[in-house]
C-alpha cells in the first residue's frame, strides 16, 4: 500500500514538473534568468516566441502584465492594461474634450527604459483611432482607419 501511494505521488511530481518545464520550452535560458531576476514573485507565467522578441504574460502583484525580451535576455518593454482613471489628468481630460463621441476599446501603459508611454484605441460607429502619448500631457494620432462594412 505504501509503495502504491509513493509511486502515485512520484508520478504526480514528475507530471507537474514536466508541465512547468514545457511552459518555457523553446525560450532562451538568458531570457528566463532575466525575467526571474526582474519578477521573482510572478505567477502563472506563459511564454510566446515571436520573430524578434519573446513575450511573457504573467500575474504580478495581482495584475496581469506583459514583458517583452530580446533573445539575449534584454527587456525591451513592459506593458499593462489600465483603466482610463489611471491615466494622467491631462490625458484623461484630452480624451473627454476631443473624443467624446468615441468609446475606449483598449488602453495600456508601456514602459521601455526610463520612458513611459500610453496607447488608447478609440472606436466610433465608423472608425478606429489609436492615440499615443509619450509625455503624459497630450495625445498624438498613431493610427486611424475606417471600419469595414460587414
C-alpha positions in Angstrom: 0.0 0.0 0.0 2.8 2.4 0.9 4.5 1.6 -2.4 1.5 2.4 -4.5 0.9 5.7 -2.7 4.6 6.6 -3.1 4.5 5.7 -6.8 1.4 7.8 -7.4 3.0 10.7 -5.6 6.1 10.3 -7.7 4.2 10.2 -10.9 2.3 13.3 -10.0 5.5 15.2 -9.2 7.1 14.1 -12.5 3.9 15.2 -14.4 3.8 18.6 -12.7 7.4 19.3 -13.1 7.3 18.5 -16.8 4.2 20.6 -17.2 6.0 23.6 -15.8 9.1 22.9 -17.8 7.1 22.7 -21.1 5.7 26.2 -20.4 9.1 27.7 -21.1 10.0 25.2 -23.9 12.0 26.9 -26.6 12.6 30.0 -24.5 16.3 31.0 -24.2 17.7 30.5 -20.7 19.1 34.1 -20.7 15.5 35.4 -21.2 14.2 33.2 -18.3 17.0 34.2 -16.0 16.4 37.9 -16.8 12.7 37.5 -16.2 13.2 35.7 -12.9 15.6 38.4 -11.7 13.1 41.2 -12.5 9.9 39.4 -11.5 10.8 37.0 -8.8 7.2 36.8 -7.4 5.5 36.5 -10.8 2.7 33.9 -11.0 1.1 32.0 -13.9 3.9 32.8 -16.4 3.1 31.9 -20.1 5.7 32.3 -22.8 5.3 33.1 -26.5 8.1 33.5 -29.0 7.9 36.0 -31.9 10.4 36.6 -34.7 12.3 39.3 -32.9 11.2 39.0 -29.3 9.9 36.7 -26.5 6.8 37.7 -24.6 6.0 36.7 -21.1 2.4 37.0 -19.8 2.1 36.8 -16.1 0.4 37.9 -12.9 2.4 40.3 -10.7 1.0 41.9 -7.5 -2.5 40.9 -8.6 -2.2 42.5 -12.1 -1.8 40.8 -15.5 1.4 42.2 -17.1 3.3 41.5 -20.3 7.1 41.7 -20.6 9.0 41.6 -24.0 12.6 40.4 -24.2 15.2 40.2 -26.9 16.8 36.7 -27.5 19.8 38.0 -25.5 17.7 38.4 -22.4 17.4 42.2 -22.6 14.0 43.6 -21.5 12.6 45.6 -24.4 9.4 46.8 -22.9 6.8 46.0 -20.2 3.0 46.7 -20.6 -0.1 46.5 -18.6 -3.7 47.3 -19.3 -5.0 50.2 -17.3 -8.3 52.0 -16.6 -8.9 55.4 -18.0 -9.0 56.7 -14.4 -5.3 55.6 -14.1 -4.2 58.0 -16.9 -2.5 61.3 -16.0 -5.1 64.1 -15.6 -4.1 65.9 -18.9 -4.6 62.7 -20.9 -8.0 62.0 -19.3 -9.3 65.5 -20.0 -7.9 65.4 -23.6 -9.9 62.3 -24.3 -13.1 63.7 -22.8 -12.7 67.0 -24.6 -11.6 65.8 -28.1 -13.0 62.3 -28.4 -16.3 62.3 -26.5 -18.1 60.6 -29.4 -15.7 57.5 -29.1 -15.5 54.7 -26.7 -12.3 53.1 -25.4 -11.7 49.5 -26.6 -8.1 49.2 -25.5 -5.9 51.2 -23.1 -2.4 50.3 -21.9 0.7 51.7 -20.4 4.1 50.8 -21.8 7.4 51.2 -20.0 10.6 50.9 -22.0 13.9 52.0 -20.5 13.2 55.2 -18.5 10.2 56.2 -20.6 6.5 55.5 -20.2 4.0 55.8 -23.0 0.3 55.4 -23.1 -1.7 53.9 -26.0 -5.5 54.1 -26.3 -7.7 52.6 -29.0 -10.9 54.6 -29.6 -13.8 53.5 -31.7 -16.9 55.0 -33.2 -19.6 53.5 -35.4 -17.4 54.0 -38.5 -13.7 54.5 -37.4 -10.9 53.3 -35.2 -8.3 55.7 -33.9 -5.2 54.7 -31.9 -3.6 57.6 -29.9 -0.2 57.6 -28.2 1.2 59.8 -25.6 5.0 59.9 -24.9 5.0 62.8 -22.4 1.8 62.2 -20.4 0.4 65.6 -21.3 -1.1 65.3 -24.8 -2.2 62.7 -27.4 -0.7 62.2 -30.8 -2.6 60.2 -33.5 -0.7 56.9 -34.0 -3.1 55.2 -36.4 -6.5 55.8 -38.0 -8.7 53.5 -40.1 -12.3 53.2 -41.3 -14.3 50.3 -40.2 -15.1 47.7 -42.8 -18.8 47.3 -43.5 -19.9 43.8 -42.7 
